[in-house]
């Protein structure tokens, strides 16, 4: 028979945990609203920026003078994958889905003979995958946006990625993150950053010639790195909203489960207490009858 004191202590412990999960749910809900607004506000700008650069890529396709950030190197051998996870846990399957997608891409592209490198954004992905990927991890960035995620955070990552592209001559660059749909739905997305994935409609609709002022090389030298930073920033904002949505849902489920556990433990406590009382009454009655 369970000890009454142990049951009472366990009920107290679960109630304390329930208070924590409820508070974390409320904090995540408050952060989710702000993060969702930021992600939604960034989408049109990022989409328009990518559309403009895609139009340029359609015009420069096949030219030897085209920047590699725009049309690639012409090869398909060396890949750089930016893996964006969170710095903290307790957010359901948010980090797990990104890590599983990274592992799947790792297996798939290795089987195709690609030379893979990884840049880890976020402490969770870095800590879980560092032993598995080993020397393939060429850079990392953690503790982003402790207070507020800013464009400067994305620009710092973009600068590191640009330095790696220049040093190692990567042919393609991808980013893996969670696209926010709702508090209970996040879609793990693999987005190609370099070269720009030019759509057929864009190429067909862009035979026009443009005159650039200043020279196109100078414009592209500023526009292409900026586009890389914008796309990374958009992915980080989507990730931030997805993380808070996943955390709010996870903490809500944890609070509900704690409530069910408290009910079960309280029922068990009452039954055990009643059994002790009945046992004592039987012993008293049996002793009285023996006298």
N, C-alpha and C positions, 0 to 999 in steps of 0.2 A: 504493500500500500504506500502511495507517495507521501512524502513528508509535507505537512501543511506549511511549514516555514519555507521550504524550497519552492512550493507552488506560489506562495505569496510574493517571494522575492522575484520569481520569474514574471509574474503579472506586473509587478512594479517596473521591471526592466523593459518589458514590451511596451508599457505605457510611455516610458521615457523615450524609447525609440520612435514611437508613433508621433510624439510631439516634435521630434527632430525632422522626421519625414514630412510632416504637415507644414512645418516652417519652410523647409527646402522647396516644397511644392509652391508655396505662396511667393517665395523669392524668384523662382524660375518663371512663374506666370508673369510677374512684373517685368522681368528681363526679356521675356519672350515678346511682349508687345513692342518694346523698343527695337529689339533685334529684327522682328518681322518688318517693321516700318523701314528700317535701314536697308534690308535686303530687297524689298519691293521697290524702293526708291532707286536703287543701283541698277536694277535690271534693264530699264529702257536705255540708260546711258551706255551700259556695257554692250547691249545688243546693237545699238547704233554705231558705236565705235568699231565693233567687229565687222559690221556690214560695210563701213567705209573702207576698212583695211582689206576686206575680202574683194571689194571692187578693184582696189589697186593691185591685189594679187592676180586677179583675172587679166589685167592689162600687162603685167610684167611677166606672166607665165612664159617660160621658155627662153627668157633673156639671160645671158650670162652675167650681166651687171646687176641683176635683181638681188636685194639683200637676203641672206639666208633666213632671217626671222620672218620674211614675207613668203618666200617660195621654197625654203628648205635648201638642203645641200645637193639634192639630186640623188642621194643615196638613201638606203633604208636599213641601216645596220645598228647604229648606236642610239638608244632611247634613254631619255631622262624622265623619270616619273616623280612628280611632286605629290606626296601623300599627306593630305590635310586631315588631322584628327584633333581631338580636344586635349587640353592639358590636365583635365580632371575626369574622374569616373562618375559613378552613380547617375548615369544617363541612359539606362537601358541598353539597347543594342546599337546605339549610335556609333561608337568606336568599332564594335565588332564587325559591322557590315562593311566599313571602309577597309578594315584589315583583311577580311575575307576576299574582298574584291582585289586588293593588292596582291594577295597570295595567288589568286586565280590568274591575274595578268602575268605575274612572275613565272608561273608554270607554263602558261601558254606561249609567251614570247621567248622563253628559254628554249622550248621545244622547237620554235621556228628559227633558232640560231641567232637571236638578237643579242647584242651587247647591252646589258641593262645597268642603269645607275638610278639611285633613289635619293630624293631630297625630302627629309621628314619635317613636317610642320606639326607641332603639337607633341607634348611629352608622352602621351599614351601610345601613339603609334611608334614613336622612336624606341621606347623601352621594350615594347613587345616584339618588335621586328628586328632589333639591332643584332641579336645573335643569329637569327635566321638568315638575314641578308648579308651580314658581315661587312666585308670591304666594299660591297656595292653601294653602301650608304655614303654619299660624297658630301653631305651637308645636312644641317638641321637648324631649326628655329623653334623655340618654345616660349611659353609665358607671353603670348601675344594678347594685347588688349586687356590687361588685368582690370582696368577700369572701363575703357571704351576702345573698341577696335577702330583704328584710324587708317587712312590711306597711306600714311607714313610706314605703318607696319607692312603693308603689302609692297610698298616701294622698296623697303629694305630686303624683302625676300626676292623681289624681281631683280635687284642689283646683284645679289648673290647668284641667282640663276643665270643672269647674263654673263657674269664672270666665268661660270662653269661652261656655258655654251662656247664662249670664246676660247677657253683653255682646252676643253676636251672635244670640241667640234661635234656636238651632238646633231644627229639628223632629224630627230623628232623629240618634242617635249609634250608631256601630258600632265594633267592634274586630276587627282581622284578626290572627290568630296561628296557630301550629301546635299542634294538639292531640296530645299524646303517646300513642301506642299501644304502640310497642316501639322498641328501639334502631335498627331498620331501617325503621320505619314511623311517619311523622308526617302527620297530616291537616290541611291548611290550612283554617281555619275562620273564617267571618265571623259574629260574634255581635252581635245588636242589644242595646244597653244602655239606650237611651231611644227611645220609650216601651217599657215592658215588653211583650214579645210574649205576650199573654194567650191561653192555649189554651182551646179551646171547652169541654173537660171541666172546666177550672177555673171558667169562668163558670157553667156549668150546675150545678156542685156547690157554689156559694158564694152562695146567696140569703140565708143567715143574717145576722142583724143582730148586731153586736157593740157592747158598751159599752166605751169607751176611758177609761182613767185613767192619766195625765192626758188632756187633750183630744187628739183624733186628729191635729189639725194639728201639735201639739208632737211626737207620736210619729213622724209621717211626716217631719217636719223633720230628725229625727235618723236615722231608719231608711233613708230613700232615698239620702242621700249615702253612708251606710255601705255600702249594697248596691252602689253604683257602685264604691266602693273595693274591696270584696270580689271583685266580678266581674273587675275589672282585675287584682287580685292573683292570682286563680286563672289568668287568661290568661298572666300573666308566669311563674307557676310551671310551667305546661304548656310555655311557650316555653323555659324554662331546661332542663327535662328533654329536650325535643326537640333543643335545640342540642347538649347533651352526647352524646345518642344518635347524632345525625348526625355529630358530630365523631369519636366513637369508631369508627364505621363507616368514615368517610372515611380516617382515619389507618390503620386496619387494611388497607384496600384499598391505600393508598399504600405501606405496609410490604411487602405481598405483591408489588406491582408493582416496588418497588425490588429485592427479592430476585430476581425474574425478570430484571430488567435486569442485575444483577450476574452472574448465570449466563451471560447472553448475551455480556456484555463480556469475562468471563473466558475463555469459549470462543474469542472472537475474538482475545483477547490471546495465548492459547496457539497458535492456528493461525498468527498473524502471526509469533510468535517462532520457531515451527518452520520457517516459510518463510524467514526470515532465516538460520537455521542451515543449512538445505539449500542456500540460495544461496551461502553462504560455503564450504561443503564442495565444491560444484561448482567454484567458482573456484579453490580450492586444488588439487583433482584435475586440473583443466584446466591449471593452471600447471605442475604436476609432470610431466604428460604432454608438455607443450611443451618441457621441458628434456630 
